[in-house]
């Protein structure tokens, strides 16, 4: 059953960041006690006393007999340590939540489960013990609450397991989990072929590197195609430019030459014709 330890505490009225910081600076841990039938009570505990309790606890469930000094009187409160908040970088407790319980009422909580011994399937068959459940949910009186539930697994062969129905709980304790739920299973060892396949899969990186090279080649080919398209585009642009050039150098030149030659010939012929026609006009008038 869970060990019941005594812990001295003092009630505190001040709350908030400022008072809490001053408490921690003085080596005191702020805490709160709450329960189903009582109002939450803010308390303060010496860090050294709390640290001793936490470090000597073998399980997660610590039943504490709080000796709370309040208004000049000391009152006893039976409680479970519900949550402990630690500093993320330092070994310092920032806050503690206590859940007050009644010695005459059953409570529900989770208790760690731990295997005892080495399974036969692991020792002789090379199997692996799989830890399916880390804790079991129980219902019991505070005085019957176990710190941990130990399960003997020495007789387990490969393929065998232990279920909730196979466990005999301590006196006064009721298991709340599904009876068919597995807690421990001895799995078969990995075959050599599977190991070889796993090793082959693990050596798949060179293939990936090869794929990267192929991708590089494809990239180079794509770049070549892009360059080819660009080069193919340039002649097309050149053709487009050549057309005006041809038109400028060909048609206009040829046309200019032709027109110029024809025009020159026409002008040459026109001048004599004009010259011959000039004297003919008076003849027509006559």
C-alpha positions as CSV (number, residue, x, y, z in Angstrom):
1,X,0.0,0.0,0.0
2,X,1.0,3.6,-0.4
3,X,3.1,5.0,2.3
4,X,1.5,7.7,4.4
5,X,3.9,10.4,5.3
6,X,3.5,13.6,7.3
7,X,4.2,17.0,5.8
8,X,4.0,20.3,7.6
9,X,2.4,23.3,5.8
10,X,1.2,26.8,6.6
11,X,-1.9,28.5,5.2
12,X,-1.2,31.6,3.1
13,X,-3.4,34.5,2.2
14,X,-1.3,36.3,-0.3
15,X,-1.5,35.1,-3.9
16,X,-0.2,36.4,-7.2
17,X,3.2,36.6,-8.9
18,X,4.8,38.9,-6.5
19,X,4.1,37.0,-3.2
20,X,4.8,33.7,-5.0
21,X,8.2,34.9,-6.1
22,X,9.1,36.0,-2.6
23,X,8.0,32.6,-1.2
24,X,10.2,30.7,-3.7
25,X,13.1,33.1,-3.0
26,X,12.8,32.1,0.7
27,X,12.9,28.4,-0.1
28,X,9.2,27.8,0.2
29,X,6.9,26.1,-2.4
30,X,3.4,27.4,-3.0
31,X,0.7,24.7,-3.0
32,X,-3.1,24.3,-3.0
33,X,-5.3,21.7,-1.3
34,X,-8.7,21.0,-2.9
35,X,-11.4,18.4,-2.5
36,X,-14.9,17.4,-3.4
37,X,-16.3,18.7,-0.1
38,X,-13.9,21.4,0.9
39,X,-12.9,24.8,-0.4
40,X,-9.5,25.1,-2.0
41,X,-6.9,26.1,0.5
42,X,-3.6,27.9,-0.4
43,X,-0.7,26.6,1.6
44,X,3.1,26.9,1.7
45,X,5.6,24.1,2.3
46,X,9.3,24.1,3.0
47,X,11.2,23.0,-0.2
48,X,13.6,20.7,1.8
49,X,10.7,18.8,3.5
50,X,8.8,18.4,0.2
51,X,11.9,17.3,-1.6
52,X,12.5,14.5,0.9
53,X,9.0,13.2,0.4
54,X,9.2,13.2,-3.4
55,X,12.6,11.6,-3.6
56,X,11.8,8.8,-1.3
57,X,8.5,7.9,-3.0
58,X,8.7,4.6,-5.0
59,X,5.5,5.2,-6.9
60,X,3.4,8.1,-8.3
61,X,0.8,7.8,-5.6
62,X,2.0,9.5,-2.4
63,X,-0.5,9.6,0.4
64,X,0.3,12.6,2.6
65,X,-1.0,13.5,6.1
66,X,-0.8,17.3,5.8
67,X,-0.4,19.2,9.1
68,X,-1.7,22.6,8.2
69,X,-1.1,25.5,10.5
70,X,-4.0,27.8,10.2
71,X,-5.1,30.7,12.5
72,X,-2.9,29.4,15.3
73,X,-4.3,25.8,15.0
74,X,-3.0,22.7,13.3
75,X,-5.4,20.6,11.3
76,X,-4.8,17.2,9.7
77,X,-5.8,16.8,6.1
78,X,-5.3,13.5,4.2
79,X,-4.4,14.1,0.6
80,X,-2.8,12.6,-2.5
81,X,-0.1,14.5,-4.4
82,X,-2.0,15.2,-7.6
83,X,0.5,17.2,-9.6
84,X,4.0,18.6,-9.2
85,X,5.2,21.4,-11.4
86,X,9.0,21.6,-12.0
87,X,11.1,24.3,-13.4
88,X,12.0,23.5,-17.0
89,X,15.8,24.1,-16.5
90,X,16.4,23.9,-12.8
91,X,15.8,21.2,-10.2
92,X,13.2,23.4,-8.5
93,X,9.6,22.6,-7.6
94,X,7.3,25.5,-8.6
95,X,3.9,24.4,-7.4
96,X,2.1,21.4,-5.9
97,X,-1.5,20.3,-6.1
98,X,-2.9,18.1,-3.3
99,X,-6.2,16.2,-3.7
100,X,-7.9,15.8,-0.3
101,X,-9.5,12.4,0.3
102,X,-11.5,10.8,3.0
103,X,-10.2,7.9,4.9
104,X,-13.6,6.2,4.8
105,X,-14.4,6.8,1.1
106,X,-13.0,4.8,-1.8
107,X,-11.0,6.7,-4.4
108,X,-10.2,6.1,-8.0
109,X,-6.7,6.6,-9.4
110,X,-4.0,5.0,-11.6
111,X,-1.2,2.8,-10.2
112,X,2.0,1.9,-12.0
113,X,2.4,-1.7,-13.1
114,X,5.9,-3.4,-13.2
115,X,7.1,-6.8,-14.5
116,X,9.0,-9.1,-12.2
117,X,11.6,-11.6,-13.6
118,X,12.7,-12.4,-17.1
119,X,10.3,-14.3,-19.4
120,X,11.3,-17.7,-20.6
121,X,10.6,-16.7,-24.2
122,X,13.1,-13.9,-23.8
123,X,15.7,-15.9,-22.0
124,X,15.8,-19.0,-24.3
125,X,13.9,-17.9,-27.4
126,X,15.3,-14.5,-28.0
127,X,11.9,-12.9,-27.8
128,X,11.1,-9.3,-26.7
129,X,8.9,-8.3,-23.8
130,X,6.5,-5.7,-24.9
131,X,5.1,-3.3,-22.2
132,X,1.5,-2.6,-23.4
133,X,0.2,-0.9,-20.3
134,X,2.2,1.2,-17.9
135,X,-0.5,1.7,-15.3
136,X,-3.7,0.2,-14.1
137,X,-6.8,2.0,-12.9
138,X,-8.0,1.0,-9.5
139,X,-10.6,1.7,-6.8
140,X,-9.9,1.4,-3.1
141,X,-9.8,3.1,0.2
142,X,-6.8,5.4,0.8
143,X,-5.3,2.9,3.3
144,X,-5.3,0.1,0.7
145,X,-3.9,2.1,-2.2
146,X,-0.8,0.3,-3.6
147,X,2.3,2.2,-4.7
148,X,2.9,-0.2,-7.6
149,X,1.4,-3.5,-8.8
150,X,4.0,-6.1,-9.6
151,X,3.4,-8.9,-12.1
152,X,5.5,-12.0,-12.5
153,X,6.3,-12.7,-16.2
154,X,8.9,-15.5,-15.9
155,X,6.6,-18.2,-17.3
156,X,5.7,-16.3,-20.5
157,X,6.8,-18.0,-23.7
158,X,6.9,-16.4,-27.2
159,X,3.4,-15.4,-28.3
160,X,2.0,-15.5,-24.7
161,X,0.9,-12.5,-22.7
162,X,-0.7,-11.3,-19.5
163,X,-4.1,-9.7,-19.4
164,X,-5.9,-7.7,-16.8
165,X,-8.0,-10.8,-16.0
166,X,-4.8,-12.7,-15.1
167,X,-3.8,-10.3,-12.3
168,X,-4.9,-10.8,-8.7
169,X,-5.0,-7.3,-7.2
170,X,-4.0,-6.6,-3.6
171,X,-6.6,-6.9,-0.8
172,X,-9.2,-4.2,-0.9
173,X,-8.3,-3.1,-4.5
174,X,-10.6,-3.4,-7.5
175,X,-9.2,-3.2,-11.1
176,X,-11.3,-1.0,-13.4
177,X,-9.6,-1.7,-16.7
178,X,-11.1,-4.1,-19.4
179,X,-10.3,-7.7,-18.4
180,X,-9.3,-8.6,-21.9
181,X,-6.8,-5.8,-22.2
182,X,-3.2,-7.0,-22.6
183,X,-0.5,-5.7,-20.2
184,X,2.6,-7.7,-21.2
185,X,3.3,-9.7,-24.4
186,X,6.4,-11.7,-25.4
187,X,6.9,-11.0,-29.1
188,X,8.8,-13.3,-31.5
189,X,12.4,-12.4,-32.4
190,X,13.0,-10.7,-35.7
191,X,14.0,-13.4,-38.4
192,X,17.3,-13.1,-40.2
193,X,15.6,-12.6,-43.5
194,X,13.7,-9.7,-42.0
195,X,16.9,-8.3,-40.6
196,X,18.5,-8.6,-44.1
197,X,15.5,-6.9,-45.7
198,X,15.7,-4.2,-43.0
199,X,19.4,-3.8,-43.7
200,X,18.8,-3.7,-47.4
201,X,16.2,-1.0,-46.9
202,X,18.6,0.8,-44.7
203,X,21.2,0.8,-47.6
204,X,18.7,2.3,-50.0
205,X,20.4,5.7,-49.8
206,X,22.9,5.0,-52.6
207,X,20.0,4.2,-54.9
208,X,18.5,7.6,-53.9
209,X,21.9,9.2,-54.7
210,X,21.7,7.4,-58.1
211,X,18.2,8.7,-58.6
212,X,19.5,12.2,-57.8
213,X,22.2,11.7,-60.5
214,X,19.5,10.6,-62.9
215,X,17.5,13.6,-61.9
216,X,20.7,15.7,-62.6
217,X,20.9,14.1,-66.0
218,X,17.3,14.8,-66.6
219,X,17.9,18.3,-65.4
220,X,20.8,18.6,-67.8
221,X,18.7,17.2,-70.6
222,X,15.9,19.6,-69.7
223,X,18.4,22.4,-69.7
224,X,19.6,21.2,-73.1
225,X,16.1,21.1,-74.4
226,X,15.5,24.6,-73.0
227,X,18.7,25.8,-74.7
228,X,17.6,24.1,-77.9
229,X,14.2,25.8,-77.7
230,X,15.9,29.1,-77.0
231,X,18.2,28.6,-79.9
232,X,15.3,27.4,-82.0
233,X,13.5,30.5,-80.9
234,X,16.4,32.7,-81.9
235,X,16.4,31.6,-85.6
236,X,12.6,32.0,-85.6
237,X,13.2,35.5,-84.3
238,X,15.9,35.8,-86.9
239,X,13.5,34.6,-89.5
240,X,11.0,37.2,-88.4
241,X,13.8,39.7,-88.4
242,X,15.0,38.3,-91.8
243,X,11.6,38.9,-93.3
244,X,11.8,42.6,-92.7
245,X,15.4,42.5,-93.7
246,X,14.6,40.5,-96.8
247,X,11.7,42.8,-97.4
248,X,13.9,45.8,-96.7
249,X,16.9,44.5,-98.6
250,X,15.0,42.4,-101.1
251,X,11.6,43.7,-101.9
252,X,12.4,47.3,-101.3
253,X,15.8,47.0,-102.9
254,X,14.6,44.9,-105.7
255,X,11.5,47.0,-106.0
256,X,13.5,50.2,-105.7
257,X,16.0,48.9,-108.2
258,X,13.2,47.8,-110.5
259,X,11.1,50.8,-109.9
260,X,14.1,53.0,-110.2
261,X,15.2,51.3,-113.4
262,X,11.7,51.3,-114.8
263,X,11.1,54.8,-113.6
264,X,14.4,55.9,-115.1
265,X,13.5,54.2,-118.4
266,X,10.0,55.6,-118.3
267,X,11.4,59.1,-117.6
268,X,13.9,58.7,-120.4
269,X,11.2,57.5,-122.7
270,X,8.8,60.1,-121.4
271,X,11.2,63.0,-122.0
272,X,11.6,62.3,-125.7
273,X,7.9,61.5,-125.9
274,X,7.2,64.7,-124.1
275,X,9.7,66.4,-126.4
276,X,8.0,65.0,-129.5
277,X,4.6,65.7,-128.3
278,X,5.4,69.3,-127.5
279,X,5.6,70.4,-131.2
280,X,2.6,68.3,-132.0
281,X,0.3,70.4,-129.9
282,X,0.5,73.4,-132.1
283,X,-0.1,71.1,-135.1
284,X,-3.4,69.9,-133.5
285,X,-4.4,73.5,-132.8
286,X,-3.9,74.2,-136.5
